[in-house]
Amino acid sequence: MTEKDLGPLTALLAARAHAGGRDAVIECSPSHAASRRVAEKCGFIVSWTRDDLLVLRLAATATP
């Protein structure tokens, strides 16, 4: 998938989580700059690393 394809899917994930009052989490490799960029454009914030992966989180109170 390209960055162009991931944008709408990530926005949908953010909207569904927000509508349900839940946090959303995405994990990606630090080398996947496009994945990180798309997630950050949708409001996700790098929260921590786990098993060499970046964990990006969108809090339920954030607006997607």
Helices and strands as residue ranges (DSSP letters): H 3-19, E 24-28, H 33-41, E 45-50, E 53-58
